[in-house]
């Protein structure tokens, strides 16, 4: 397998990882596409991505944290593992901050790789990185502040629409990058 093929495969793992993270399909209490599997896919891509963009390997411990968190959330669906509201709130806030950093850095690294390989997805990755950061920050802040229910309903509909666009765009850009790495020649 050539270096380009390995890199393309690693980007494909990231793309599939986000499919698992973004799409929640449940069969009763069972999540058919559990988020932690998505993070495991991404974890398995980091060493190959780090060959092209060294700082990518720094995401490894963060991905382990996200895997553990997602497994705990999944187990909580079967067994009451949730700590008290205050402790859970603090832990959840920490995970949101970690997740913000992780997504921002991963998309920055992928954009850098796209630039090295002259792939057109570079700008899309940077835009998605920024939109995702704003989206997650907005959702997090809205979870803390009090807003009139009617206004919150309107805001929620807008956020749902933006989220759908981000999900579709992320899949298209990542799978596009996977294919472009194989096609583009230096």
C-alpha positions in Angstrom: 0.0 0.0 0.0 1.4 3.4 -1.0 1.7 6.3 1.4 -1.2 8.1 -0.5 -3.3 4.9 -0.1 -2.6 4.8 3.6 -3.4 8.4 4.1 -6.6 8.1 2.1 -7.6 5.1 4.2 -6.9 7.1 7.4 -9.1 10.0 6.1 -11.8 7.4 5.3 -11.6 6.2 8.9 -12.2 9.8 10.1 -15.1 10.1 7.7 -16.7 6.8 8.9 -16.0 7.9 12.5 -18.0 11.0 12.0 -20.9 9.0 10.5 -21.0 7.0 13.8 -20.7 10.1 15.9 -23.3 12.2 14.0 -26.0 9.5 13.3 -27.8 8.1 16.3 -29.9 5.2 15.2 -31.5 3.3 18.1 -33.2 -0.1 18.2 -35.0 0.3 21.6 -32.3 1.2 24.1 -29.5 -0.1 21.8 -27.6 2.4 19.7 -26.8 0.8 16.4 -24.1 3.3 15.6 -22.5 4.0 19.0 -20.4 7.2 19.2 -17.5 5.4 20.9 -17.0 3.3 17.7 -16.7 6.4 15.7 -14.0 7.7 18.0 -12.2 4.3 17.8 -12.2 4.7 14.0 -10.7 8.2 14.4 -8.2 6.9 17.0 -7.0 4.3 14.5 -6.4 7.0 11.9 -4.3 9.4 14.0 -0.9 7.8 13.7 -1.1 7.7 9.9 -2.4 11.3 9.8 0.5 12.3 12.1 3.0 11.3 9.5 1.7 14.2 7.4 0.8 16.6 10.2 2.8 15.9 13.4 0.5 17.6 15.9 -2.4 15.2 15.0 -0.9 12.6 17.4 -1.5 15.0 20.3 -5.2 14.3 19.9 -4.7 10.6 20.9 -5.3 11.1 24.7 -8.2 13.4 24.0 -9.8 10.7 21.8 -9.4 8.2 24.6 -11.2 10.5 27.0 -14.1 10.9 24.4 -14.3 7.1 24.0 -14.5 6.5 27.7 -17.2 9.3 28.1 -19.3 7.8 25.2 -19.1 4.3 26.7 -20.2 5.6 30.1 -23.1 7.5 28.4 -24.0 4.3 26.5 -23.9 2.1 29.7 -26.0 4.7 31.5 -28.8 3.7 29.1 -28.8 0.2 30.6 -27.7 0.9 34.2 -28.1 4.1 36.2 -24.5 5.3 36.3 -25.2 9.0 36.1 -23.5 10.9 39.0 -25.4 13.6 40.8 -26.7 16.5 38.6 -23.9 18.9 39.7 -21.1 16.4 39.1 -22.5 15.3 35.8 -22.9 18.9 34.8 -19.2 19.6 35.5 -18.0 16.5 33.7 -20.2 17.2 30.8 -18.9 20.8 30.5 -15.3 19.5 30.6 -16.1 17.0 27.9 -17.7 19.7 25.7 -14.6 21.9 26.0 -12.3 18.9 25.2 -14.6 18.1 22.3 -14.4 21.6 21.0 -10.6 21.6 21.1 -10.5 18.1 19.5 -12.8 18.9 16.6 -11.1 22.3 16.0 -7.6 20.7 16.0 -8.5 17.7 13.9 -10.2 19.7 11.2 -7.2 22.2 11.2 -4.8 19.2 10.8 -6.9 17.7 8.0 -7.0 21.1 6.2 -3.2 21.3 6.4 -3.0 17.8 4.9 -5.4 18.8 2.2 -3.2 21.8 1.4 -0.1 19.7 1.2 -1.8 17.4 -1.3 -3.4 20.3 -3.2 -6.9 19.1 -2.4 -9.8 21.5 -2.9 -11.4 20.3 0.4 -9.0 22.6 2.5 -11.4 25.5 2.6 -14.4 23.3 3.3 -12.6 21.8 6.3 -11.7 25.2 7.7 -15.3 26.4 7.3 -16.7 23.3 8.9 -14.2 23.6 11.7 -15.4 27.2 12.4 -19.1 26.4 12.0 -18.9 23.4 14.2 -17.1 25.4 16.9 -19.8 28.1 16.8 -22.6 25.5 16.7 -21.3 23.5 19.7 -20.6 26.7 21.7 -24.1 28.1 20.9 -25.8 24.9 22.0 -23.7 24.7 25.2 -24.5 28.3 26.1 -28.2 27.9 25.3 -28.2 24.9 27.7 -27.2 27.2 30.6 -29.1 30.5 30.0 -32.8 31.0 30.4 -34.8 32.0 27.3 -38.5 32.4 26.6 -39.8 29.0 25.3 -41.1 30.5 22.0 -37.8 32.1 21.2 -36.0 28.9 22.2 -38.2 26.9 19.8 -37.3 29.2 16.9 -33.6 29.1 17.8 -33.7 25.3 18.1 -35.2 24.9 14.7 -32.4 27.1 13.2 -29.8 25.1 15.1 -31.3 21.8 13.8 -31.2 23.1 10.2 -27.5 24.2 10.7 -26.7 20.8 12.3 -28.1 18.9 9.3 -26.1 21.0 6.9 -22.9 20.4 9.0 -23.5 16.7 9.1 -24.0 16.4 5.3 -21.2 18.7 4.6 -18.8 16.9 6.9 -19.5 13.6 5.3 -19.1 15.1 1.8 -15.9 17.0 2.5 -14.2 14.1 4.3 -15.1 11.5 1.7 -14.1 14.0 -1.0 -10.7 14.5 0.7 -10.3 10.7 0.9 -10.8 10.4 -2.8 -8.8 13.6 -3.7 -5.7 12.4 -1.9 -5.5 9.4 -4.3 -6.2 11.5 -7.4 -4.1 14.6 -6.8 -0.5 14.4 -7.8 2.2 16.6 -6.3 
